[in-house]
Amino acid sequence: MRRILFVMSGQEALGASLQDLGSFEKGVLELRQFPDGETYVRVDSDVRGAQVVLLCQLHHPDEKILPLLLLVGTLRDLGVHSIGLVAPYLAYMRQDKRFHAGEGISARYFARLLSQQFDWLLTVDPHLHRIHALNEVYSMPALALTAVEPIAQWLRSHVKLPLIVGPDGESEQWARKVALAADCPWEVLSKQRFGDREVEVSLPHVCEYLDRTPVLVDDIISTGRTMQQAAAHLRASGMQPPVCIGVHGIFAPGAREEMEAAGLRVVTSNSIADVSNQIDLAPLLMLGLQQFLR
């Protein structure tokens, strides 16, 4: 059966890697906005009877989701066999409970929306906290891969004597798994948050690791303040300047630049296109795609 890959705007580099690895037909489409802000969709590929894969980074999802759904509707009308979504960064996972009276549980609503439109979902390291598995909220087949091994491979090639450091308690799973994959020690710092940008980090005893390069690892880098606080404590303890690795760089405006100005080396995967991308997820995603494309 024919396989066609459509790449949404912003993920061209990762799409090109997948195209090479998976021998997909290249989907050709036109997406643009009319002067009134409505979206125009045209598919210029013969998709009848084909397995279609849509690669879309769901960073800033509100501006992407309606064009994506209009494209899905167009493809269905044109007679595709199936449509799967590859969303390396899966949005709307953090509002997974009603923290205050009257709030919506966005993670569940977004999952319901996507499940109604796609035949399957492939993502990388979604922010699973109170939701422990995607099948708790997604009714379609949904596979979550982890970037632990790609991160470990990058570390083995680029960092000498690493010490993996989780910047807070939630990142402990990251620190432990990456350290085991990279065959190096790990520590976890404790964090107390006082607001959106005010974070206090406590430093454990790391004197025995002064000859190692600290590597701060987390699934998401947003404001970067947690990593900056952790890095300041590590450097104050006499350690080398740390490397900061995030699977998903969803950087708030100016966040990466602020981290780099503080002397931090910032590295992310290409789940979201950014100049900090050094960890390629294409081989990992191809392994996952094999479970859906037969």
PAKOLMAR-278613 format. One line per 2 residues: number of its first residue (from 1); for each residue x, y, z of N, C-alpha, C. Coordinates in Angstrom, 1 decimal, padded with zeros to 4 digits. Layout:
NUM = X:Y:Z:X:Y:Z:X:Y:Z ~ ...
This chain:
1 = 000.8:-001.2:000.0:000.0:000.0:000.0:000.9:001.3:000.0 ~ 000.5:002.2:-000.8:001.2:003.5:-000.8:001.2:004.2:000.5
3 = 002.4:004.8:000.8:002.5:005.6:002.0:002.9:007.0:001.6 ~ 002.2:008.0:002.1:002.4:009.4:001.8:002.6:010.2:003.1
5 = 003.7:011.0:003.1:004.0:011.8:004.2:003.8:013.3:003.9 ~ 002.9:013.9:004.7:002.6:015.3:004.6:003.3:016.0:005.8
7 = 004.1:017.1:005.5:004.8:017.7:006.6:004.2:019.1:006.7 ~ 003.7:019.4:007.9:003.2:020.7:008.2:004.3:021.8:008.4
9 = 004.0:023.0:008.2:005.0:024.1:008.3:005.7:024.1:009.7 ~ 007.0:024.3:009.6:007.8:024.3:010.9:008.5:023.0:011.2
11 = 008.3:022.0:010.4:009.0:020.7:010.7:009.6:020.1:009.5 ~ 010.0:021.0:008.6:010.6:020.5:007.3:011.9:019.7:007.5
13 = 012.7:020.1:008.4:014.0:019.3:008.6:013.7:017.9:009.1 ~ 012.9:017.8:010.1:012.6:016.4:010.6:011.8:015.7:009.5
15 = 010.9:016.3:008.8:010.2:015.7:007.7:011.1:015.1:006.6 ~ 012.2:015.9:006.3:013.1:015.4:005.3:013.8:014.2:005.7
17 = 014.2:014.1:007.0:014.9:013.0:007.6:014.0:011.7:007.5 ~ 012.7:011.9:007.9:011.7:010.8:007.9:011.5:010.4:006.4
19 = 011.5:011.3:005.5:011.3:011.0:004.1:012.4:010.1:003.6 ~ 013.6:010.4:004.0:014.8:009.6:003.6:014.8:008.2:004.2
21 = 014.4:008.1:005.5:014.5:006.9:006.2:013.3:005.9:005.9 ~ 012.1:006.5:005.6:010.9:005.7:005.4:010.5:005.5:004.0
23 = 011.2:006.1:003.0:010.8:005.9:001.6:009.3:006.2:001.3 ~ 008.9:007.3:002.0:007.5:007.8:001.7:007.4:008.5:000.4
25 = 006.2:008.5:-000.2:005.9:009.5:-001.2:005.8:010.9:-000.5 ~ 006.2:011.9:-001.2:006.2:013.2:-000.6:004.8:013.9:-000.9
27 = 004.1:014.1:000.2:002.8:014.8:000.0:002.9:016.2:-000.3 ~ 002.2:016.7:-001.3:002.2:018.0:-001.8:000.9:018.7:-001.4
29 = 000.9:019.8:-000.7:-000.3:020.5:-000.4:-000.1:022.0:-000.3 ~ -001.2:022.7:-000.3:-001.1:024.2:-000.2:-002.0:024.5:001.0
31 = -001.4:025.2:002.0:-002.1:025.7:003.1:-001.8:027.2:003.2 ~ -002.8:028.0:003.1:-002.6:029.5:003.3:-003.8:030.1:003.9
33 = -003.7:031.4:004.3:-004.8:032.1:004.8:-005.3:033.1:003.9 ~ -006.7:033.2:003.8:-007.3:034.3:003.1:-007.1:035.6:003.9
35 = -007.3:036.7:003.3:-007.2:038.0:004.0:-008.0:038.1:005.2 ~ -009.2:037.4:005.3:-010.0:037.4:006.5:-009.6:036.4:007.6
37 = -008.5:035.7:007.3:-007.9:034.8:008.4:-008.4:033.4:008.2 ~ -009.3:033.1:007.4:-009.7:031.7:007.2:-008.7:030.9:006.4
39 = -008.6:029.6:006.5:-007.6:028.8:005.9:-008.1:028.2:004.6 ~ -007.2:028.2:003.6:-007.4:027.6:002.3:-006.6:026.3:002.3
41 = -007.2:025.2:001.9:-006.5:023.9:001.9:-006.7:023.3:000.5 ~ -005.5:022.9:-000.1:-005.6:022.1:-001.4:-004.5:021.0:-001.3
43 = -004.9:019.8:-001.6:-004.0:018.6:-001.7:-003.7:018.4:-003.1 ~ -002.4:018.4:-003.5:-002.0:018.2:-004.9:-001.4:016.8:-005.1
45 = -001.6:015.9:-004.2:-001.1:014.5:-004.3:-002.3:013.6:-004.5 ~ -002.1:012.5:-005.3:-003.2:011.5:-005.4:-003.1:010.6:-004.1
47 = -004.1:010.8:-003.2:-004.1:010.1:-001.9:-005.1:009.0:-001.9 ~ -005.8:008.7:-002.9:-006.9:007.7:-002.8:-006.3:006.3:-002.5
49 = -006.8:005.7:-001.4:-006.4:004.4:-001.0:-005.0:004.4:-000.3 ~ -004.4:005.5:000.0:-003.1:005.6:000.6:-003.1:005.6:002.1
51 = -002.0:005.2:002.7:-001.8:005.4:004.2:-001.1:006.8:004.3 ~ -001.8:007.7:004.9:-001.2:009.0:005.0:-000.7:009.3:006.4
53 = 000.5:009.9:006.5:001.1:010.3:007.8:001.2:011.8:007.7 ~ 000.7:012.4:008.8:000.8:013.9:008.9:001.8:014.2:010.0
55 = 002.9:014.9:009.7:003.9:015.3:010.7:003.6:016.7:011.1 ~ 003.3:017.0:012.3:002.9:018.3:012.7:003.4:018.6:014.1
57 = 004.2:019.6:014.3:004.6:020.1:015.6:003.5:020.9:016.3 ~ 003.0:020.4:017.4:001.9:021.0:018.0:002.3:022.1:019.1
59 = 003.5:022.7:018.9:003.8:023.8:019.7:003.0:025.0:019.3 ~ 002.5:025.8:020.2:001.5:026.8:019.8:000.3:026.2:019.1
61 = -000.4:025.3:019.7:-001.4:024.5:019.0:-002.6:025.2:018.5 ~ -003.0:026.3:019.2:-004.2:026.9:018.8:-004.1:027.5:017.4
63 = -003.0:027.9:016.9:-002.8:028.4:015.5:-002.6:027.3:014.5 ~ -002.4:026.0:015.0:-002.2:024.9:014.1:-003.3:024.0:014.0
65 = -004.1:023.8:015.0:-005.1:022.7:015.0:-006.2:022.9:014.0 ~ -006.7:024.1:013.8:-007.8:024.2:012.8:-007.3:023.9:011.4
67 = -006.2:024.4:010.9:-005.7:024.0:009.6:-005.4:022.5:009.5 ~ -005.0:021.9:010.6:-004.7:020.5:010.6:-006.0:019.7:010.4
69 = -007.0:020.1:011.1:-008.3:019.4:011.0:-009.0:019.6:009.7 ~ -008.8:020.8:009.1:-009.3:021.0:007.7:-008.6:020.2:006.7
71 = -007.3:020.0:006.9:-006.6:019.1:006.0:-007.0:017.7:006.2 ~ -007.3:017.2:007.4:-007.8:015.9:007.6:-009.1:015.7:006.9
73 = -010.0:016.6:007.0:-011.3:016.5:006.4:-011.1:016.4:004.9 ~ -010.2:017.2:004.3:-010.0:017.2:002.9:-009.4:015.8:002.4
75 = -008.5:015.3:003.2:-007.9:014.0:002.9:-009.0:012.9:002.9 ~ -009.8:012.9:003.9:-010.9:011.9:004.0:-011.8:012.0:002.8
77 = -012.2:013.2:002.4:-013.0:013.4:001.2:-012.3:012.8:-000.1 ~ -011.0:012.9:-000.1:-010.3:012.5:-001.3:-010.0:011.0:-001.3
79 = -010.5:010.2:-000.2:-010.5:008.8:-000.3:-009.2:008.1:000.3 ~ -008.6:008.7:001.3:-007.4:008.0:001.9:-007.9:006.7:002.6
81 = -006.9:005.8:002.7:-007.2:004.6:003.5:-007.2:004.9:005.0 ~ -006.2:005.6:005.4:-006.0:005.9:006.9:-005.2:007.2:007.0
83 = -005.3:007.8:008.2:-004.5:009.0:008.5:-004.0:008.9:009.9 ~ -002.7:009.0:010.0:-002.0:009.0:011.3:-001.4:010.3:011.6
85 = -001.3:010.6:012.8:-000.6:011.9:013.2:000.7:011.6:014.0 ~ 001.7:012.2:013.5:003.0:012.1:014.2:003.2:013.5:014.7
87 = 003.1:013.6:016.1:003.2:014.9:016.8:004.3:014.7:017.8 ~ 005.6:014.9:017.4:006.7:014.7:018.3:006.5:015.4:019.7
89 = 006.0:016.7:019.6:005.5:017.3:020.8:004.0:017.3:020.9 ~ 003.5:016.8:021.9:002.0:016.7:022.1:001.5:017.7:023.0
91 = 000.7:018.7:022.5:000.3:019.8:023.4:-000.9:019.4:024.3 ~ -001.2:020.3:025.2:-002.3:020.2:026.1:-002.3:018.9:027.0
93 = -001.1:018.6:027.5:-001.0:017.5:028.4:-000.8:017.9:029.8 ~ -000.5:019.2:030.1:-000.2:019.6:031.4:-001.4:020.0:032.3
95 = -002.5:020.4:031.6:-003.7:020.7:032.4:-004.5:019.4:032.4 ~ -004.0:018.5:033.3:-004.6:017.1:033.4:-005.5:016.9:034.6
97 = -005.8:017.9:035.3:-006.8:017.9:036.4:-007.4:019.2:036.6 ~ -008.5:019.3:037.4:-009.1:020.6:037.7:-008.5:021.1:039.0
99 = -007.5:022.0:038.8:-006.7:022.5:039.9:-007.6:023.5:040.7 ~ -008.4:024.2:040.1:-009.3:025.2:040.7:-010.7:025.1:040.2
101 = -011.7:025.4:041.0:-013.1:025.3:040.7:-013.4:026.0:039.3 ~ -014.1:025.3:038.5:-014.5:025.9:037.2:-013.5:025.7:036.0
103 = -012.3:025.2:036.3:-011.3:025.0:035.2:-011.7:023.8:034.3 ~ -011.3:023.9:033.1:-011.5:022.8:032.2:-010.3:021.8:032.3
105 = -010.5:020.6:032.0:-009.4:019.6:032.0:-009.0:019.4:030.5 ~ -008.1:020.3:030.0:-007.8:020.5:028.6:-007.2:019.2:028.0
107 = -006.4:018.5:028.8:-005.8:017.3:028.3:-006.8:016.3:027.8 ~ -007.9:016.2:028.5:-009.0:015.2:028.1:-009.7:015.7:026.8
109 = -010.0:017.0:026.8:-010.8:017.5:025.7:-010.0:017.5:024.4 ~ -008.7:017.8:024.5:-007.9:017.8:023.3:-007.7:016.4:022.8
111 = -007.6:015.4:023.7:-007.4:014.0:023.3:-008.7:013.5:022.6 ~ -009.8:014.0:023.1:-011.1:013.6:022.5:-011.2:014.1:021.1
113 = -010.8:015.4:020.9:-010.8:016.0:019.6:-009.9:015.3:018.6 ~ -008.7:015.0:018.9:-007.8:014.3:018.0:-008.2:012.9:017.7
115 = -008.8:012.2:018.8:-009.2:010.8:018.6:-010.3:010.7:017.6 ~ -011.1:011.7:017.5:-012.3:011.7:016.5:-011.8:011.9:015.1
117 = -010.6:012.4:014.9:-010.1:012.8:013.6:-009.1:011.8:013.0 ~ -008.2:011.2:013.8:-007.1:010.4:013.3:-007.3:008.9:013.6
119 = -006.6:008.1:012.9:-006.7:006.7:013.1:-005.6:006.2:014.1 ~ -004.6:007.0:014.3:-003.6:006.6:015.3:-002.7:007.9:015.6
121 = -002.0:007.8:016.7:-001.1:008.9:017.1:000.2:008.4:017.5 ~ 001.3:009.1:017.1:002.7:008.8:017.5:003.3:010.0:018.1
123 = 003.8:010.0:019.3:004.4:011.1:019.9:005.7:010.7:020.7 ~ 006.4:011.7:021.2:007.6:011.4:022.0:007.5:012.1:023.3
125 = 007.7:011.4:024.4:007.8:011.9:025.7:006.7:012.9:026.1 ~ 005.4:012.6:026.0:004.4:013.5:026.4:004.5:013.7:027.9
127 = 004.0:014.9:028.3:004.1:015.2:029.7:003.1:014.5:030.6 ~ 003.4:013.2:030.9:002.5:012.4:031.6:002.8:012.5:033.1
129 = 001.8:013.0:033.8:001.9:013.1:035.3:000.8:012.4:036.0 ~ -000.3:013.1:036.1:-001.5:012.4:036.7:-002.2:011.5:035.7
131 = -002.0:011.8:034.4:-002.4:010.8:033.4:-001.2:009.9:033.1 ~ -001.3:008.7:033.4:-000.1:007.8:033.4:000.2:007.1:032.0
133 = -000.9:007.1:031.1:-000.7:006.5:029.8:-001.6:007.2:028.9 ~ -001.3:007.3:027.6:-002.1:008.0:026.6:-003.5:007.3:026.5
135 = -003.5:006.0:026.6:-004.8:005.3:026.4:-005.8:005.6:027.5 ~ -005.4:006.4:028.5:-006.4:006.8:029.5:-007.2:007.9:029.0
137 = -006.7:008.7:028.0:-007.5:009.8:027.5:-007.7:009.7:026.0 ~ -006.9:009.0:025.2:-007.0:008.9:023.8:-007.7:007.5:023.5
139 = -008.8:007.6:022.7:-009.5:006.4:022.3:-009.0:005.7:021.1 ~ -008.1:006.4:020.3:-007.5:005.8:019.1:-006.2:005.2:019.6
141 = -005.6:004.2:018.8:-004.2:003.7:019.2:-003.2:004.9:019.3 ~ -002.5:005.0:020.4:-001.6:006.1:020.6:-000.3:005.5:021.2
143 = 000.8:005.8:020.6:002.1:005.3:021.1:003.0:006.5:021.5 ~ 003.5:006.4:022.7:004.4:007.4:023.2:005.8:006.8:023.3
145 = 006.7:007.3:022.5:008.1:006.9:022.5:008.9:007.7:023.5 ~ 010.1:007.3:023.8:011.0:008.1:024.7:012.3:008.4:024.0
147 = 012.8:009.6:024.2:014.0:010.1:023.6:015.2:009.8:024.5 ~ 015.1:008.9:025.5:016.2:008.6:026.4:017.4:008.1:025.6
149 = 017.2:007.1:024.7:018.4:006.6:024.0:019.0:007.6:023.1 ~ 018.2:008.3:022.3:018.9:009.4:021.5:019.6:010.4:022.3
151 = 019.1:010.8:023.5:019.9:011.7:024.4:021.2:011.0:024.8 ~ 021.1:009.7:025.2:022.3:009.0:025.7:023.3:008.9:024.6
153 = 022.9:008.7:023.4:023.8:008.6:022.2:024.5:009.9:022.0 ~ 023.8:011.0:022.1:024.4:012.3:022.0:025.4:012.6:023.1
155 = 025.0:012.2:024.3:026.0:012.4:025.4:027.3:011.6:025.2 ~ 027.1:010.4:024.8:028.3:009.6:024.6:029.3:010.2:023.6
157 = 028.7:010.9:022.6:029.5:011.5:021.5:030.0:012.9:021.9 ~ 029.4:013.7:022.8:029.6:015.1:022.9:030.0:015.5:024.3
159 = 029.9:014.7:025.4:030.2:015.1:026.7:031.1:014.1:027.4 ~ 032.2:014.6:027.9:033.1:013.8:028.6:032.8:013.7:030.1
161 = 032.7:012.5:030.7:032.4:012.3:032.1:031.2:013.1:032.5 ~ 030.0:012.8:032.0:028.8:013.5:032.4:028.3:013.0:033.7
163 = 027.7:014.0:034.4:026.8:013.7:035.6:025.4:014.2:035.3 ~ 024.5:013.3:035.2:023.1:013.6:034.9:022.4:014.2:036.1
165 = 021.8:015.4:035.9:021.2:016.1:037.1:019.8:016.4:036.7 ~ 018.8:015.9:037.4:017.4:016.3:037.3:017.2:017.6:038.0
167 = 016.7:018.6:037.3:016.5:019.9:038.0:015.4:020.0:039.1 ~ 014.5:019.0:039.1:013.5:018.9:040.1:013.0:017.5:040.3
169 = 012.1:017.3:041.3:011.6:016.0:041.6:010.9:015.3:040.4 ~ 010.1:016.1:039.6:009.4:015.5:038.5:010.4:015.0:037.4
171 = 011.6:015.5:037.4:012.5:015.1:036.3:013.4:013.9:036.8 ~ 013.1:013.3:038.0:013.9:012.2:038.5:013.9:011.0:037.5
173 = 012.7:010.7:036.9:012.6:009.6:036.0:013.6:009.9:034.8 ~ 013.7:011.1:034.4:014.6:011.5:033.3:016.0:011.2:033.6
175 = 016.4:011.8:034.8:017.8:011.7:035.2:018.2:010.2:035.3 ~ 017.4:009.4:035.9:017.7:008.0:036.2:017.8:007.2:034.8
177 = 016.8:007.4:034.0:016.8:006.6:032.7:017.9:007.0:031.8 ~ 018.2:008.3:031.7:019.3:008.8:030.8:020.6:008.4:031.3
179 = 020.8:008.5:032.7:022.1:008.0:033.3:022.3:006.6:033.0 ~ 021.3:005.7:033.2:021.4:004.3:033.0:021.8:004.0:031.5
181 = 021.1:004.7:030.6:021.4:004.5:029.2:022.8:005.0:028.8 ~ 023.3:006.1:029.4:024.6:006.6:029.1:025.7:006.1:030.0
183 = 025.3:005.2:031.0:026.3:004.6:031.9:027.1:005.6:032.6 ~ 026.3:006.5:033.4:027.0:007.5:034.2:026.2:007.8:035.4
185 = 026.7:008.5:036.4:025.9:008.7:037.6:024.9:009.8:037.5 ~ 024.0:009.9:038.5:022.9:010.9:038.4:022.6:011.4:039.7
187 = 022.0:012.7:039.8:021.5:013.3:041.0:020.2:014.0:040.7 ~ 019.4:014.3:041.7:018.2:015.1:041.5:018.2:016.3:042.5
189 = 017.9:017.5:042.0:017.8:018.6:042.9:016.3:018.7:043.3 ~ 016.1:019.4:044.4:014.7:019.7:044.8:014.3:021.1:044.4
191 = 013.1:021.4:044.1:012.6:022.7:043.6:011.4:023.1:044.3 ~ 011.3:024.4:044.6:010.1:025.0:045.1:009.8:026.2:044.3
193 = 008.6:026.3:043.7:008.2:027.3:042.8:007.3:028.3:043.5 ~ 007.6:029.6:043.4:006.8:030.7:044.0:006.0:031.5:043.0
195 = 006.1:031.2:041.7:005.3:031.9:040.7:005.8:031.3:039.4 ~ 005.3:032.0:038.3:005.6:031.5:037.0:007.1:031.6:036.7
197 = 007.8:032.5:037.3:009.2:032.7:036.9:010.1:032.8:038.2 ~ 009.5:032.5:039.4:010.3:032.5:040.6:010.5:031.0:041.1
199 = 011.7:030.5:041.1:012.0:029.1:041.5:013.2:029.1:042.4 ~ 013.1:028.3:043.4:014.3:028.2:044.3:014.7:026.7:044.3
201 = 016.0:026.4:044.0:016.5:025.1:043.9:017.5:024.8:045.0 ~ 017.3:023.6:045.6:018.2:023.2:046.6:019.3:022.2:046.1
203 = 020.5:022.3:046.5:021.6:021.5:046.0:022.0:020.4:046.9 ~ 022.0:019.1:046.3:022.4:018.0:047.2:023.9:018.0:047.2
205 = 024.5:017.1:047.9:025.9:016.9:048.1:026.5:016.3:046.8 ~ 027.3:017.1:046.1:027.9:016.6:044.8:029.4:016.8:044.8
207 = 030.0:017.0:045.9:031.5:017.3:045.9:032.3:016.2:045.3 ~ 031.8:014.9:045.3:032.5:013.8:044.7:032.5:013.8:043.2
209 = 031.7:014.8:042.6:031.5:014.8:041.2:032.2:016.0:040.5 ~ 033.1:016.7:041.2:033.6:017.9:040.7:034.4:017.8:039.4
211 = 034.9:016.5:039.1:035.6:016.3:037.9:034.7:016.0:036.7 ~ 033.4:016.0:036.9:032.4:015.6:035.9:031.7:016.9:035.3
213 = 031.2:016.7:034.1:030.4:017.8:033.5:028.9:017.6:033.9 ~ 028.3:018.5:034.6:026.9:018.3:035.0:026.0:018.5:033.7
215 = 025.0:017.6:033.6:024.1:017.7:032.5:022.7:017.7:033.0 ~ 022.0:018.9:032.9:020.7:019.0:033.4:019.7:018.5:032.3
217 = 018.8:017.6:032.7:018.0:016.9:031.7:016.5:017.0:032.2 ~ 015.6:017.4:031.2:014.2:017.5:031.5:013.4:017.3:030.2
219 = 012.1:017.0:030.4:011.4:016.7:029.2:011.0:018.0:028.5 ~ 010.8:019.1:029.2:010.4:020.4:028.6:011.2:021.5:029.2
221 = 011.7:022.4:028.3:012.3:023.7:028.7:011.3:024.8:028.3 ~ 010.8:025.5:029.2:009.9:026.6:028.9:010.5:027.9:029.2
223 = 010.4:028.4:030.4:011.1:029.7:030.8:012.6:029.5:031.0 ~ 013.0:028.2:031.3:014.4:028.0:031.6:014.8:028.4:032.9
225 = 014.0:029.0:033.8:014.4:029.5:035.1:014.8:028.3:036.0 ~ 014.1:027.2:035.9:014.5:026.1:036.8:015.9:025.7:036.5
227 = 016.3:025.5:035.2:017.6:025.1:034.8:018.6:026.2:035.2 ~ 018.3:027.4:035.0:019.2:028.5:035.4:019.5:028.5:036.9
229 = 018.5:028.3:037.7:018.7:028.2:039.1:019.6:027.1:039.5 ~ 019.3:025.9:038.9:020.1:024.7:039.2:021.5:024.9:038.7
231 = 021.7:025.5:037.5:023.0:025.7:037.0:023.8:026.7:037.9 ~ 023.2:027.7:038.4:023.9:028.6:039.3:024.3:027.9:040.6
233 = 023.5:027.1:041.2:023.9:026.3:042.4:025.1:025.4:042.1 ~ 025.0:024.7:040.9:026.0:023.8:040.6:027.4:024.5:040.4
235 = 027.3:025.6:039.7:028.6:026.4:039.5:029.1:027.0:040.8 ~ 028.2:027.4:041.7:028.6:027.9:043.0:029.3:026.8:043.8
237 = 029.0:025.6:043.5:029.6:024.5:044.3:030.9:024.1:043.7 ~ 031.4:024.8:042.6:032.7:024.5:042.0:032.6:023.6:040.8
239 = 031.4:023.2:040.4:031.3:022.3:039.2:031.5:023.1:037.9 ~ 031.8:022.3:036.9:031.9:022.9:035.5:030.6:023.5:035.0
241 = 030.6:024.4:034.0:029.4:024.9:033.5:028.5:023.7:032.9 ~ 027.3:023.7:033.3:026.4:022.5:032.9:025.9:022.6:031.4
243 = 025.6:021.5:030.9:024.9:021.4:029.6:023.4:021.2:030.0 ~ 022.5:021.9:029.3:021.1:021.8:029.5:020.4:021.1:028.4
245 = 019.8:020.0:028.6:019.1:019.2:027.6:017.6:019.1:027.9 ~ 016.9:019.5:026.9:015.4:019.3:026.9:014.9:018.5:025.7
247 = 014.0:017.6:025.9:013.5:016.9:024.8:012.7:017.9:023.9 ~ 011.9:018.7:024.6:011.0:019.6:023.9:011.4:021.1:024.3
249 = 011.9:021.8:023.4:012.2:023.2:023.7:011.0:024.1:023.3 ~ 010.1:024.3:024.3:009.0:025.2:024.0:009.2:026.6:024.5
251 = 010.4:027.0:024.3:010.9:028.3:024.9:010.0:029.4:024.9 ~ 009.8:030.0:026.1:009.1:031.3:026.3:009.9:032.3:025.6
253 = 009.3:033.4:025.1:010.1:034.5:024.4:011.3:034.9:025.2 ~ 012.5:034.8:024.5:013.8:035.2:025.1:014.4:034.2:026.1
255 = 013.7:033.0:026.3:014.2:032.1:027.4:015.5:031.5:027.0 ~ 015.6:031.0:025.7:016.9:030.3:025.3:018.0:031.3:025.3
257 = 017.7:032.5:024.8:018.8:033.5:024.7:019.2:033.9:026.1 ~ 018.3:033.9:027.1:018.7:034.2:028.5:019.6:033.1:029.1
259 = 019.2:031.9:028.7:020.0:030.8:029.2:021.4:030.8:028.6 ~ 021.5:031.1:027.4:022.8:031.1:026.7:023.7:032.3:027.2
261 = 023.0:033.5:027.5:023.7:034.6:028.0:024.3:034.3:029.4 ~ 023.6:033.4:030.1:024.1:033.0:031.4:025.2:031.9:031.3
263 = 025.7:031.6:030.1:026.8:030.7:029.9:026.4:029.3:029.8 ~ 025.1:029.0:029.6:024.6:027.6:029.5:024.6:027.1:028.1
265 = 025.0:025.9:027.9:024.9:025.2:026.6:023.5:024.6:026.5 ~ 022.7:025.0:025.6:021.3:024.5:025.5:021.2:023.6:024.3
267 = 020.7:022.4:024.6:020.5:021.3:023.5:019.1:020.8:023.6 ~ 018.5:020.6:022.5:017.1:020.1:022.4:017.1:019.0:021.3
269 = 016.0:018.3:021.3:015.7:017.4:020.1:015.0:018.3:019.1 ~ 014.8:017.7:017.9:014.1:018.4:016.8:012.6:018.1:016.8
271 = 012.0:017.8:018.0:010.6:017.7:018.1:009.9:019.1:017.8 ~ 010.6:020.2:018.1:010.2:021.5:017.8:011.4:022.2:017.2
273 = 011.2:022.7:016.0:012.4:023.3:015.3:012.9:024.5:016.0 ~ 014.3:024.5:016.2:014.9:025.5:016.9:016.4:025.4:016.7
275 = 017.2:026.5:016.8:018.6:026.5:016.6:019.3:025.6:017.6 ~ 018.7:025.2:018.7:019.3:024.4:019.7:019.2:022.9:019.4
277 = 018.5:022.6:018.3:018.3:021.1:017.9:019.6:020.5:017.6 ~ 019.9:019.4:018.4:021.1:018.6:018.1:020.8:017.1:018.2
279 = 019.6:016.8:018.7:019.3:015.4:018.9:018.2:015.0:017.9 ~ 018.5:014.2:016.9:017.6:013.8:015.9:016.6:012.7:016.3
281 = 015.3:013.0:016.2:014.3:012.0:016.5:013.9:011.1:015.4 ~ 014.3:011.4:014.2:013.8:010.7:013.0:014.0:009.1:013.1
283 = 015.2:008.6:013.5:015.3:007.2:013.6:014.3:006.6:014.7 ~ 014.2:007.3:015.8:013.2:006.8:016.8:011.8:006.8:016.3
285 = 011.4:007.8:015.6:010.0:007.9:015.0:009.8:006.8:014.0 ~ 010.8:006.5:013.2:010.6:005.4:012.2:010.4:004.1:012.9
287 = 011.0:003.8:014.0:010.7:002.6:014.8:009.3:002.6:015.2 ~ 008.7:003.7:015.7:007.3:003.7:016.1:006.4:003.6:014.9
289 = 006.7:004.2:013.8:005.9:004.2:012.6:005.7:002.7:012.1 ~ 006.7:001.9:012.3:006.6:000.5:011.8:005.5:-000.2:012.5
291 = 005.0:000.2:013.7:003.9:-000.4:014.3:002.6:-000.1:013.7 ~ 002.5:001.0:013.0:001.3:001.5:012.4:001.2:001.3:010.9
293 = 002.3:001.2:010.2:002.3:001.1:008.7:002.7:-000.3:008.4 ~ 001.8:-001.0:007.9:002.0:-002.5:007.5:001.9:-002.6:006.0
